[in-house]
Amino acid sequence: MMTVAYDAPAVRADSEPFVSRSAEVDRLDAVLERLAEDGPSVVDITGEAGIGKSRLLTEFGVRAWRRGMTVLRGQATEYERHSPFQPFADAFAWVGRRDLEAVPELRELPAMLRGGFEEASSGRWTGDRFGLYQETAAVLGRVRGTGLVVLLDDLHWADAASLELLDHLIRHPLRAPVLLVVARRDRQTPKVLTTALTRGVDTGAVLRIALGPLGERDCVEELARDLPPRRAAEIYAASEGNPLYFLTLLQAHRGARLPLMPSPPLSTPAEGPTGNGPRTGLEALLLDELSSLEPLERRILDATAVLGDHATPEMLGAITAVPVSEVVEALHQVMKRDLMRPDHGRRRLVLRHPVVRALVHDSIAPWQREQLHRQTAAELARVGAPLLEQAHHVEQSLNGWDPQAAALLTEAAEETAMTAPASCAHWSGAVLRVLPDEPQHLGTRRDLMLLRARTLGVTGALRESRDLLHEVIGLLGPDDDGDAVRTSAVAQCALMERYLGRYQEAEALLRRELARTPGPSPSQQVELGAEVVSCALFGSRFPGAREELARTLATAGALGDPVGEAGVLALAAMCEAYEGDMDAALKYAESAGAMTDALTGDDLSSLSEPLARLGWSELFLERFAEAERHADRGLEVVRRTGQLHMLPHLLLCKAYAHLNTCRITTALEFAEEAVDVARALGIGELTGFALAIRALVLMQAGDRSALATAEEAVDAVGAGDSWWATVSRCVLAQVVLTVTGDPHRARDLMLRAGDGKDLARLQPSLRPTHVEVLVSAALATGRTSEAKHYAERAAEEAEQLGLPVQRGAALRALAQLDAHRGDPAAAARKYVRAAQESARSGAKLREAQSLLLGAPHVKAAGVPHRAADMWRRGRRLALEGGARLLVGFADMLRPAVLEPAKGRAARPGPAEKEVLVADLTTLTARQREIADLVGEGLSTQAIASRFHLSPRTVESHIAAVYRKTGVTSRAALASLMARDRAAGQA
């Protein structure tokens, strides 16, 4: 508890005159009126130092409190900017009983955000930082009642974790009576914060209020009534309307430190040398105030500047070795001078303004400042303060090698590795700076460098991480005892190169390591070989790495290590699924699935990447349920172990599975989280890929921002030709055609993605889907022969792939040609078959699309009742799945499909329906021969004998005939073939 023995006037922020700003206050009041409705959830107050941001926050807080709202206030500070979540913890640490009664949800906030001593007793957050952001948003989203207002001051000094959390809350606005009001100096704001807030302004989630200078009349009449008008005007001119500078000049004048009579104009204030806002003139005046302090008063002021959030009479007494009674007496005098005040809530002491703290702090002799920090760290340790609060002061007192201090900072770094990796990188770097360069410390240096490199790699500092990993590799020779560490460093360095889009450099690094003498162990060969294959896959050069994959598979199998073997099998499945060898991909995927499903316990920590690869393999194989199951398991591992570089891959796997199975709302949630994480990791191509998936989902959701998102995706991947870059361009082509209806641009984009008309760069296992877009664009631009070429190619490749969704895409492409030629019956048959194929794999989105596209053609073919049934099912699937694009399309088709044609048509019988769905032209020669013999009544064995085939092969051909014609029995096929022969004879 803070001693409140002094009875000096409490010069509170809200007792200062509140001048002008009526327009700004009215805008803030309007936000409160619309809280939790359609208004902004964040207010951004900007302006230079001393312009009145903090005073406006106070006024706004008072107004919100008078409305019955709970108001909390926190502040970022200049010298503690590496303390994780400092402004949020500052706001939530001092929640009182009444606050908890009004907002009981505050008890559920993660301990790291509640701050204070509670964190030390509540346990650490065990998940990743993105999970912490989601949990925080979820807790705040449950707030009800009169509302919660959180005021966060000086956000330009906020730590990286706080900025990420704020970014998350801006991207995902709270649908609850919760308002965040942030204040910052615009010119000192980190780019990442400016970008996040500006994006929020564009989306309506953020209201920005820029504070300018006060008017001369307001200053002179409200603040300087006792001065002659001319002198007050001179002071105003010198202050340029900055309230802090005006009041400081006014105080100096009243203290007889400025001449009362007219004098030469005061010098124009200039930006201070430290860039901290106001100006050399103001600094001189403030330093003049400090010069008149008694020695003990100055000691108290110095200690307060160092203590920051911990300045209480007891703490000041402890670190200055002065009795608390004498500290309180000195505080009386300092507070009379308005150099120090009780802060909001009177729970601690603060200097009058951050500018004052900066001047005091920077004027302390360096050795004295270090000593004050050292004494503060010792006192915080004695009273049991959280480790992270001690870490700041330990670091500031570190001027050479200190094993005990280094141990504490290392522990702080390890504790924040998952939740605040930027702080982890900073503190591990602080230890590295003083670690002696001696052999006995080599292991410690290596471990700290690896820790720092890992955390840099998940904060977007990919190049810095890569360079540090090269240093680690250089520390460890080929025959060093840390051989496994070296291999891990090489693999991680290659990953950084890959995420930087430098696939060839990554592969060269790995191959050099594989070729070194003495060579890596078999288990290390597996790790390095798998990374070589990954580089080739994502760089769109997998065929050149087949030998490496085969060698790695053989080595992994011989080791008898199920974790390593499962990882390589999953990689092999993904590679073959990408290239279109679906039989091989299925074999590898089933083997990998069986092995990963059997693993438990500690083995799971190494499974995040294998599970991501397996999930994507199963997506390409159109086994959506299995893909989602393995992605869920991978997400559980990643969130527990902090392997954040795999998080976007798994989230996107879930998003793509939900998209295909027409669960658009949840698909968008997964895609948006993947975009957030990929951005935070700083991986450009992965961010582009995530944006591309998000654009596809937005398009199906009927959101016109899909186009801007797809354009952003292509910008993010750059000019490269990696897998992710190619996918992003294909998505943009599809979105352009769907949203803008521009077939020329769509065609150009698809051909660019495919590297020319041969489309060689398009993913083989998805090429029919992309070709469907190209066929639409070709027909719309009058290129009928080109459309025919691509549609037939799609049909051929889809048949080779044997994938229902790809067959459906090819059938829709062929149907477009039939419709273009004026053959609605042929188009209808193909659309019906496309819907059937999609339904086989559970791809409800494509089923709905095929049904709706086909319904008008089915009606035109003379089967209106079937057309209506197709329309109803297609619309229902789209509506239930949140596919508003298809729902809108269905509503547009409603009159054409459901309104009766002239004359009442009879409901078609079974034979008419069979004719509708049958299409013999798509049968191969062998399939047609076998279908004819089935029509003649021959058994499977008889057909096998005639063609010298196995019965199993014949059954496979018959199954393909069923699928292509839509019939489901030998009798129906015989009937179909008989009618076809009769039609031919006629």
TIKOL-726843 format. One record per residue (C-alpha): x, y, z; residue in three letters. Coordinates in steps of 0.001 Angstrom, whole numbers, plus 500000, padded with zeros to 6 digits. Layout:
N
XYZALA ...
// end
This chain:
986
500000500000500000MET 501184503525499289MET 501702505759502305THR 499416508798502082VAL 500919510671504998ALA 501379513895503124TYR 498678516555503072ASP 500046518665500232ALA 497486519652497642PRO 496938516753495256ALA 497524518447491962VAL 495531516021489860ARG 495436515947486082ALA 491706516553486161ASP 492193519708488268SER 494108521416485458GLU 492031523811483387PRO 490344522114480460PHE 490446524667477686VAL 488678524491474346SER 488499520978472760ARG 484690521085472774SER 484521519638469249ALA 486789516753470220GLU 484774516026473360VAL 481539516041471360ASP 482987513418469010ARG 484017511275471978LEU 480570511612473521ASP 479063510458470236ALA 481228507333470365VAL 479898506503473827LEU 476349506864472542GLU 476995504229469857ARG 479128501895471953LEU 478620498202471079ALA 476458499153468118GLU 477931500141464778ASP 480460502673465981GLY 484230502435466333PRO 485707500266469075SER 488980502234469235VAL 489619505987469417VAL 493039507232468303ASP 494089510596469755ILE 497219512013468144THR 499289515139468623GLY 502692516425469614GLU 504057516239473154ALA 502292518593475537GLY 499401519301473177ILE 496811518017475671GLY 496271514352474803LYS 496508513142478395SER 494224515925479607ARG 491652515004476984LEU 491883511345478056LEU 491170512413481631THR 488202514532480637GLU 486799511738478539PHE 487306509247481375GLY 485369511499483750VAL 482496511790481277ARG 482382508021480766ALA 482442507474484550TRP 479521509857484976ARG 477575507657482559ARG 478096504735484917GLY 480863503096482885MET 483932501421484351THR 487034503405483398VAL 490564501984483561LEU 493749503767482598ARG 497217502586481630GLY 500314504157480177GLN 503300503107478120ALA 506568504623479282THR 509740505576477491GLU 512221503572479537TYR 510172500381480011GLU 509251499712476401ARG 510558496128476498HIS 508251495112479363SER 505552492919477764PRO 501996494306477641PHE 502986497194479885GLN 500156499666479098PRO 497495496944479302PHE 498935495496482510ALA 499109499022483910ASP 495400499490483224ALA 494231496101484478PHE 496604495700487438ALA 494722498012489756TRP 491149496908489153VAL 489180497520492326GLY 486322495683493952ARG 483713497989492451ARG 485246497543489026ASP 485006493769489343LEU 481408494016490500GLU 480577496084487432ALA 482741494080484998VAL 483274490591486490PRO 484745489413483184GLU 487971491225484080LEU 488801488349486434ARG 489112486081483367GLU 491835488096481639LEU 495176486288481208PRO 497476486885484173ALA 500094488591481973MET 497584491358481278LEU 496400491710484839ARG 499964492660485755GLY 501204493522489193GLY 501979490793491691PHE 499022488656490564GLU 500987487407487570GLU 503614485904489836ALA 500996483885491711SER 498641482998488834SER 501006480994486677GLY 502314481633483186ARG 500311481654479983TRP 501128478294478416THR 499884478935474885GLY 501230481053472049ASP 500885484802471835ARG 498136484689469217PHE 496075482461471482GLY 496588485038474237LEU 495278487778471923TYR 492234485686471059GLN 491543484906474701GLU 491817488582475616THR 489425489548472823ALA 487026486788473869ALA 487003487972477491VAL 486446491611476533LEU 483797490513474053GLY 481777489020476914ARG 481567492338478769VAL 477986493488479318ARG 476275496129481408GLY 476980499834481242THR 480331499335479548GLY 484094499444479955LEU 486428502215478783VAL 490188501563478736VAL 492404504628478336LEU 495940503886477084LEU 498310506839477086ASP 501633507347475277ASP 501193504321473005LEU 504123505496470858HIS 506304503912473584TRP 504364500646473797ALA 506161497304473630ASP 505819495047470585ALA 503437492606472312ALA 501050495434473224SER 501102496699469643LEU 500259493237468327GLU 497415492873470808LEU 496022496262469828LEU 496345495333466151ASP 494341492157466838HIS 491603494141468576LEU 491461496560465643ILE 491251493773463064ARG 488579491984465105HIS 486411494764466580PRO 484681493884469830LEU 480913493513469623ARG 480515494560473228ALA 480271497820475212PRO 484057498139475366VAL 486016501120474082LEU 489782501514473850LEU 491021505094473715VAL 494697505444472824VAL 496856508551472805ALA 500167508863470985ARG 502662511255469423ARG 502270510842465708ASP 505892511444464685ARG 507260508991467245GLN 504744506242466580THR 506197502973465229PRO 505165502265461653LYS 503395499064462634VAL 501087500969465005LEU 500413503739462489THR 499552501143459855THR 497207499240462152ALA 495355502362463272LEU 495107503756459747THR 493692500447458506ARG 491172500663461329GLY 490215504183460271VAL 489611502875456743ASP 487374500043457992THR 485482502185460503GLY 486874500351463546ALA 488944503375464622VAL 487995507023465081LEU 490994509336464785ARG 491111512688466572ILE 494141514838465775ALA 494818517574468317LEU 496230520846467083GLY 497395523974468949PRO 494996525797471223LEU 493690529111469971GLY 495227532325471298GLU 491972533569472762ARG 491422530345474722ASP 494925530420476179CYS 495016534097477012VAL 491487534456478416GLU 491259531121480226GLU 494818530536481435LEU 496450533984481697ALA 493753536341482876ARG 496104537937485426ASP 498681538977482790LEU 498667542073480648PRO 497177541072477268PRO 500332541974475362ARG 502552539860477619ARG 500092536950477516ALA 500074537199473726ALA 503889537085473668GLU 503880533959475809ILE 501253532389473529TYR 503320533195470425ALA 506394531627472005ALA 504414528487472940SER 502837528166469486GLU 499632527104471206GLY 501184524082472960ASN 499454523925476370PRO 502391522353478220LEU 504826524965476958TYR 502352527795477545PHE 501739526731481154LEU 505470526260481797THR 506216529745480460LEU 503361531085482537LEU 504672529411485689GLN 508171530726485023ALA 506799534238484570HIS 504795534052487777ARG 507892532769489572GLY 509712535908488414ALA 511987533887486151ARG 510776535888483148LEU 510718539693482952PRO 507309541212483530LEU 507861544262481375MET 507839544013477591PRO 510964542434476273SER 512297541154472962PRO 510125538371471581PRO 510683534978473174LEU 512586532551470978SER 510533530263468811THR 510488526783470316PRO 512291524110468348ALA 512175520358468447GLU 514182519070471363GLY 517513517361470655PRO 516242514006471851THR 513253514068469556GLY 510971513657472554ASN 508582516321471509GLY 508650519823472875PRO 511579521913472599ARG 514831523337473702THR 513092526419475148GLY 510818524241477247LEU 513709522038478315GLU 515636525049479526ALA 512685526241481594LEU 512155522815483136LEU 515835522423483972LEU 515664525822485618ASP 512843524502487814GLU 514973521529488827LEU 517958523669489750SER 516185525180492767SER 515476521830494459LEU 517070520823497743GLU 519472517804497509PRO 516991515354499076LEU 514183516625496855GLU 516354516079493801ARG 517275512568495007ARG 513576511762495343ILE 512901513149491893LEU 515773511118490383ASP 514563507936492072ALA 511021508517490815THR 512297508902487250ALA 514074505545487551VAL 511302503703489382LEU 508592504430486845GLY 505476502438487807ASP 506842501542491251HIS 507238505009492768ALA 505660504925496221THR 507020506513499408PRO 508042503080500706GLU 509904502147497522MET 511532505576497312LEU 512708505189500881GLY 514074501712500209ALA 516206502620497213ILE 517437505977498576THR 518042504652502113ALA 516021507573503493VAL 513373507119506220PRO 509837507177504809VAL 508926510147507018SER 511685512216505419GLU 510657510993501965VAL 507107512178502630VAL 508333515583503744GLU 510417515939500599ALA 507412514874498545LEU 505425517733500108HIS 507872520230498685GLN 508226518611495291VAL 504455518348494882MET 504000521987495836LYS 506200522823492862ARG 503950520613490693ASP 506909518516489608LEU 505310515336490952MET 501708514211491347ARG 499689511239492475PRO 498684509569489259ASP 495173508563488234HIS 493665506695491169GLY 496347508102493575ARG 497970504669493779ARG 501518505816492990ARG 503571508895492233LEU 504457510196488811VAL 506353513135487434LEU 504223515912486001ARG 504723514929482355HIS 506790512365480408PRO 508923515262479160VAL 509819516070482766VAL 510667512429483447ARG 512901512289480366ALA 514785515427481436LEU 515266514175484979VAL 516211510644483924HIS 518721511771481306ASP 520344514311483628SER 521208511680486258ILE 524859510660486171ALA 525116507257484429PRO 526787505531487387TRP 524137506888489733GLN 521336505800487409ARG 522775502269487245GLU 522959502145491031GLN 519348503265491394LEU 518233500548488965HIS 520324497976490854ARG 518767498955494174GLN 515290498910492609THR 515846495397491214ALA 516998494168494627ALA 513990495671496395GLU 511560494249493813LEU 513125490816494279ALA 512825491165498061ARG 509089491934497917VAL 508419489142495380GLY 507662491220492294ALA 507161489330489028PRO 510324488346487196LEU 509539490552484209LEU 509277493665486377GLU 512671492900487859GLN 514198492252484423ALA 513928495866483264HIS 515882497214486210HIS 518425494381486128VAL 519146495126482479GLU 519497498858483110GLN 521998498200485882SER 524099495789483796LEU 527470497287482854ASN 529558494120482674GLY 529446490358483195TRP 527258489454486155ASP 526264485750486284PRO 523331486332488630GLN 521912489165486523ALA 522486487184483346ALA 520618484217484807ALA 517616486392485663LEU 517537487990482196LEU 517890484579480556THR 514963483290482607GLU 512932486359481607ALA 513806485731477955ALA 512728482096478177GLU 509493483046479932GLU 508510485487477185THR 509643483423474191ALA 506087482384473283MET 504039485361474432THR 506355488325473799ALA 509188487161471523PRO 510421490698470862ALA 511112491082474590SER 512775487666474594CYS 515053488693471730ALA 515899491943473518HIS 516801490336476847TRP 518769487479475313SER 520619490100473288GLY 521374492044476471ALA 523053488981477981VAL 524980488267474787LEU 526395491795474837ARG 528147491224478178VAL 528856487488477912LEU 532638486956477963PRO 534052485602474725ASP 535739482664476413GLU 535614478899475712PRO 533771478033478915GLN 530865480254477822HIS 530600478822474279LEU 527623476605475116GLY 525766479463476787THR 526518481773473852ARG 525308479183471366ARG 522070478530473255ASP 521312482226473687LEU 522017482915470018MET 519663480107468995LEU 516977481397471358LEU 517380484929470029ARG 517380483710466421ALA 514182481722466948ARG 512366484636468526THR 513614487078465908LEU 512280484668463304GLY 508756484848464727VAL 508717488642465058THR 509314489343461379GLY 513062489947461679ALA 513817487144459219LEU 517072488549457897ARG 518436489285461351GLU 517484485768462422SER 519171484257459375ARG 522366486241459919ASP 522516485205463561LEU 522035481556462591LEU 524954481845460174HIS 527018483035463163GLU 525911479991465158VAL 526884477692462300ILE 530248479413462180GLY 530758478778465891LEU 530299475036465449LEU 532775473112463337GLY 531799469953461425PRO 533241467724464136ASP 532018469837467052ASP 530300468214470009ASP 527234470283469157GLY 526690468428465893ASP 522924468121466389ALA 522741471809467288VAL 524613472665464093ARG 522177470636462006THR 519225472320463705SER 520781475726463066ALA 521351474905459383VAL 517763473690458970ALA 516401476771460728GLN 518635479055458671CYS 517392477379455482ALA 513835477935456672LEU 514524481649457105MET 516010481752453593GLU 512923479973452264ARG 510593482405454016TYR 512598485229452461LEU 511847483679449041GLY 515472482584448554ARG 514763478944447693TYR 517954478255445762GLN 520137479765448483GLU 518347477649451079ALA 518811474478449046GLU 522498475231448441ALA 523082475694452184LEU 521406472360452933LEU 523256470441450238ARG 526595471817451472ARG 525769470545454932GLU 524785467121453589LEU 528053466912451663ALA 530363467982454508ARG 533039465717455931THR 532527464087458316PRO 528946463794457154GLY 525875464305459315PRO 524357461348461114SER 521466459429459497PRO 518852461243461604SER 520406464575460629GLN 520415463515456980GLN 516676462947457269VAL 516114466420458758GLU 518273468142456128LEU 517006466054453229GLY 513392466806454119ALA 514177470516454108GLU 515852470193450671VAL 512667468616449302VAL 510529471308450957SER 512604474011449280CYS 512064472328445918ALA 508324471873446490LEU 507581475435447538PHE 509932476755444882GLY 507903474844442218SER 510873472602441396ARG 509928469300443018PHE 510686466936440083PRO 514360467821440473GLY 514290466653444100ALA 512705463229443606ARG 516027461453444133GLU 516589463348447373GLU 513108462394448538LEU 513669458707447746ALA 517020458772449554ARG 515530460521452582THR 512598458097452691LEU 514972455126452638ALA 517157456604455379THR 514152457432457567ALA 512747453922457139GLY 516053452284458039ALA 516364454329461252LEU 513239452905462818GLY 512270456370464062ASP 508477456687463662PRO 508488460475464116VAL 511119461068461447GLY 509590458531459077GLU 506085459955459516ALA 507441463418458685GLY 509075462277455453VAL 506033460211454442LEU 503801463242454935ALA 506200465322452847LEU 506194462670450118ALA 502392462624450156ALA 502265466395449761MET 504802466403446932CYS 503019463675444957GLU 499614465215445651ALA 500922468526444327TYR 502341466909441190GLU 499183464903440500GLY 500304461321441191ASP 497297460711443380MET 497809456953443769ASP 501281457491445210ALA 500047460430447285ALA 497251458331448769LEU 499646455532449646LYS 502039457908451394TYR 499219459803453125ALA 497664456635454523GLU 501031455449455820SER 501823458845457354ALA 498345459065458858GLY 498623455648460479ALA 502013456522461982MET 501060459975463266THR 497797458696464721ASP 499753456152466746ALA 502156458706468234LEU 501518460208471658THR 503296462023474465GLY 506617463725473811ASP 506641462527470197ASP 503806464947469412LEU 506015468015469849SER 507815467139466605SER 504634466593464613LEU 503470470114463801SER 505072470231460358GLU 504252466600459415PRO 500615467167460402LEU 500449470342458316ALA 501926468532455306ARG 499575465608455820LEU 496563467902456116GLY 497362469667452865TRP 498011466337451132SER 494559465187452157GLU 493049468441450934LEU 494567467808447498PHE 493264464236447692LEU 489829465719448509GLU 489660463885451836ARG 488368466941453656PHE 487357465325456941ALA 490754463647457371GLU 492544466872456441ALA 490640468788459076GLU 491239466129461724ARG 494994466228461210HIS 495013470032461061ALA 493196470178464394ASP 495786467913465938ARG 498579470019464484GLY 497030473209465858LEU 496912471675469315GLU 500628470846469090VAL 501609474255467700VAL 499704476266470282ARG 501209474199473085ARG 504811474201471848THR 505020477661470279GLY 506095476499466793GLN 504387479554465362LEU 505819479336461855HIS 503487476351461295MET 500369478074462629LEU 499325479789459352PRO 499768476557457379HIS 497413474673459691LEU 494888477497459890LEU 494794477762456106LEU 494324474007455850CYS 491248474384458045LYS 490051477414456069ALA 490350475624452727TYR 488565472538454058ALA 485704474663455380HIS 485534476610452117LEU 485163473462450025ASN 482586471979452362THR 480645475276452354CYS 481214476539455886ARG 482030480060454859ILE 481775481848458212THR 484266479595459957THR 486461479457456854ALA 486769483232457033LEU 487675483114460739GLU 490508480671460091PHE 491744482602457057ALA 491755485920458905GLU 493710484481461814GLU 496185482982459345ALA 496654486393457714VAL 497226488026461115ASP 499833485453462132VAL 501621485447458763ALA 501864489251458868ARG 503257489153462403ALA 505826486574461341LEU 506874488855458474GLY 506751486100455844ILE 505770487887452639GLY 504893484917450430GLU 503010483136453210LEU 501088486345453908THR 500209486512450227GLY 499038482897450207PHE 496914483519453313ALA 495422486632451730LEU 494632484632448600ALA 492696482017450581ILE 490949484815452450ARG 490024486443449128ALA 488445483185447905LEU 486376482966451077VAL 485384486632450921LEU 484299486162447316MET 482002483295448272GLN 480744485365451207ALA 479663488025448717GLY 482098490579450120ASP 483400492927447448ARG 486590493496449430SER 487624490137447973ALA 489135491951445006LEU 491274494298447092ALA 492374491344449221THR 493356489320446146ALA 495278492296444750GLU 497076492632448091GLU 497920488940447977ALA 499662489289444628VAL 501545492342445862ASP 502676490423448937ALA 504125487462447009VAL 506121489753444743GLY 507529488819441374ALA 508632485294442269GLY 507338482053440783ASP 506953479965443924SER 503950477797444631TRP 502406480463446858TRP 502965483165444233ALA 501332481068441523THR 498314480268443687VAL 497875483951444540SER 497804484933440864ARG 495311482171440057CYS 493050483382442842VAL 493254486961441598LEU 492227485777438115ALA 489183484006439554GLN 488183486955441740VAL 488629489431438881VAL 486359487372436637LEU 483723486875439338THR 483690490322440937VAL 484486492650438031THR 483487490489435055GLY 486690491446433226ASP 487561488334431163PRO 490540489934429424HIS 492391490654432655ARG 491365487319434143ALA 492770485474431123ARG 496027487437431212ASP 496456486748434932LEU 495859483019434550MET 498286482728431627LEU 500876484702433632ARG 500395482348436562ALA 500809479338434286GLY 503908480776432586ASP 502277480799429167GLY 499576478937427278LYS 500982475550428227ASP 500092476323431883LEU 503150474345432983ALA 503511476220436276ARG 499969475590437497LEU 499673472966440201GLN 498836469750438289PRO 496422468420440885SER 494404471668440809LEU 494885472574437151ARG 491330471597436050PRO 489900474046438589THR 492093476857437273HIS 491354475893433667VAL 487623476270434327GLU 488279479974434953VAL 490363480189431793LEU 487596478567429712VAL 485077481121430995SER 487431483969430134ALA 488221482529426691ALA 484539482164425769LEU 483781485678427024ALA 486529487101424811THR 485471485183421703GLY 488268482579421812ARG 486081479528421256THR 488792477239419905SER 491029478111422858GLU 488183477380425256ALA 487601474012423570LYS 491301473130423818HIS 491507473954427507TYR 488188472293428404ALA 489230469048426709GLU 492614469218428412ARG 490901469729431773ALA 488691466688431147ALA 491669464528430242GLU 493745465605433234GLU 490812465326435631ALA 490253461758434485GLU 493893460957435129GLN 493720462518438582LEU 490575460618439491GLY 489473463393441849LEU 485731464178442015PRO 486121467942442531VAL 488553468202439621GLN 486201466113437437ARG 483430468498438399GLY 485527471500437353ALA 486299469871433999ALA 482634468999433458LEU 481590472595434156ARG 484192473765431642ALA 482798471373429015LEU 479243472427429908ALA 480142476032429173GLN 481149474964425674LEU 477884473066425166ASP 475903476096426308ALA 477950478337424039HIS 477110476046421084ARG 473415476158421963GLY 473074472600423279ASP 471301472978426667PRO 470688469229427023ALA 474388468413426747ALA 475244471277429130ALA 472570470057431546ALA 473969466548431609ARG 477449467776432428LYS 476309470159435145TYR 474291467375436768VAL 477309465085436675ARG 479489467856438060ALA 477119468184441025ALA 477181464419441547GLN 480975464335441472GLU 481227467189443975SER 478742465514446291ALA 480843462335446286ARG 483716464111448015SER 481573466267450288GLY 482469469466448406ALA 479132471153449060LYS 480244474505447704LEU 481018473025444281ARG 477877470912444404GLU 475757474015445013ALA 477590475894442261GLN 477059473057439746SER 473375472688440623LEU 472670476393440223LEU 474660476712437000LEU 472905473678435572GLY 469320474441436609ALA 468508476845433714PRO 469938474378431184HIS 467967471492432656VAL 464810473560432285LYS 465763474511428736ALA 466280470808428027ALA 462640470218428892GLY 462808468996432473VAL 461525471996434514PRO 460672470028437651HIS 464187468629437850ARG 465520472140437272ALA 463457473468440178ALA 464693470680442452ASP 468288471466441521MET 467765475167442158TRP 466197474559445569ARG 468939472200446718ARG 471686474460445399GLY 470257477520447115ARG 469683475635450355ARG 473278474376450445LEU 474562477879449762ALA 472305479502452344LEU 473136476997455072GLU 476857477396454372GLY 476877481200454281GLY 477824481350450571ALA 476062484639449881ARG 477563484892446404LEU 475717481721445347LEU 472582482714447243VAL 472510485956445261GLY 473100484054442044PHE 470234481689442905ALA 467893484595443582ASP 468812486093440236MET 467962482767438541LEU 464688482307440396ARG 462358483711437699PRO 464071481876434853ALA 464060478525436654VAL 460868478552438718LEU 458403480470436576GLU 456405478003434452PRO 457050477909430735ALA 454216478472428276LYS 452050475416428454GLY 452241473022431412ARG 454936470400431071ALA 454335466939432482ALA 456650465685435225ARG 459285463543433496PRO 459448459854434243GLY 462551457894435245PRO 463531457228431658ALA 463527460940430807GLU 465677461681433850LYS 468185459025432812GLU 468417460473429310VAL 468982463873430879LEU 471954462806432940VAL 473462460339430457ALA 476329461473428258ASP 478068458727426321LEU 480415461084424505THR 482725461260427522THR 483362457497427559LEU 486726456216426403THR 486779453652423593ALA 487264450770426009ARG 484547452033428338GLN 482125452270425373ARG 482915448702424306GLU 482304447370427794ILE 479077449402428131ALA 477800447891424864ASP 478490444371426143LEU 476762445137429440VAL 473808446261427325GLY 473848442916425580GLU 473616441171428957GLY 477162439793429259LEU 478546439111432733SER 481730440625434100THR 483600437345433645GLN 482425437023430025ALA 483517440582429217ILE 486877439949430897ALA 487447436833428807SER 486581438584425569ARG 489074441424426144PHE 491679439364428050HIS 491255441571431125LEU 490912440753434790SER 487378440900436246PRO 488590443623438607ARG 489665445801435669THR 486277445305434024VAL 484495446312437223GLU 486660449442437381SER 485615450352433831HIS 481944449732434647ILE 482229451953437746ALA 483697454719435570ALA 480799454306433105VAL 478279454603435958TYR 479969457751437170ARG 480089459390433744LYS 476552458498432677THR 474823458941435991GLY 473216455499436012VAL 473487453266439053THR 472759449709437889SER 473424447259435065ARG 469724447322434160ALA 469728451109433853ALA 472919450976431770LEU 471437448308429493ALA 468341450480429023SER 470487453497428228LEU 472563451604425655MET 469419450213424020ALA 467965453698423619ARG 471270454925422219ASP 471307452155419622ARG 467695452905418692ALA 468487456604418325ALA 471439455738416082GLY 469330453487413822GLN 466694456193413521ALA 
// end
